[in-house]
Amino acid sequence: MKKQFAIIGLGRFGVSVSTELYKLGHDVLAIDNNEEKLDDITNHSTYSAVADGTDEKELRNLGITNFDHVIVAIGDDLQASILCTLLLKEMDIPSVWVKAQNFHHHKVLDKIGADKIIHPEHDMGNRIAQHLVSDRVIDYIELSAEYSIIEITAPASMHKKTLAQLDIRAKFGVTVLGIRRGKEVNISPTAQDRLFKEDVLIAIGHNNDLRRFEETN
């Protein structure tokens, strides 16, 4: 389903989000108070506009209240990021996602009602670290301080065995959410589904249990 997104702040993160949403076929309004930054986004957004994200009148004139999803990607100006977020929540925008610079910024954003707080550098750092320490981990998503989802290649020992035979949940405390084989993804696999070499398992669990699972040969 086609959705409408507004991106406020066109640094590297804002441009990246806008570009990907636009590629996926959604309507994207790209906003920044620096006209020069709009040059980089013209071909990667549906609309673009010069506006101050802390000016309620300017945002309303752009029709920001018609958007269900607004991403505040303002970079180093923490005050502008906070004021923009506060304005959007006061205007009853249903979903406001905000890029946080640090822990203190995160705490303030949480207090004023940001729906989702993003730490791009922290999240990317976690993913890179997971790739470095395990040759089998393809992707990693941190759900909380204790739980994560990983994409991990099936070890040779699991070749041609069913999930029932492997009993992964009982042995490791890890739940297999899906199996990716080539371009096909089997969501919610049954106990009788069989694994093969090069299959990718999508698994969720406590970080300690996931680490034990990663060490399986």
Buried (B, 14 or more C-beta within 10 A) or exposed (E): EEBBBBBBBBBEBBBBBBBEBBEEEBBBBBBBBEEEBBEBBEEBBBBBBBBBBBBBEBBEEBEBEEBEBBBBBBBEBBEBBBBBBBBBBEBEBEBBBBBBBEEEBBEBBEEBEBBEBBBBEBEEEBBEEBBEEBEBBBEBBBEEEEBBBBBBBBBEEBEEBBBEEBEBBEEBBBEBBBBBEEEEEBEEBEEEBBBEEEBBBBBBBBBEBBBBBBEBE
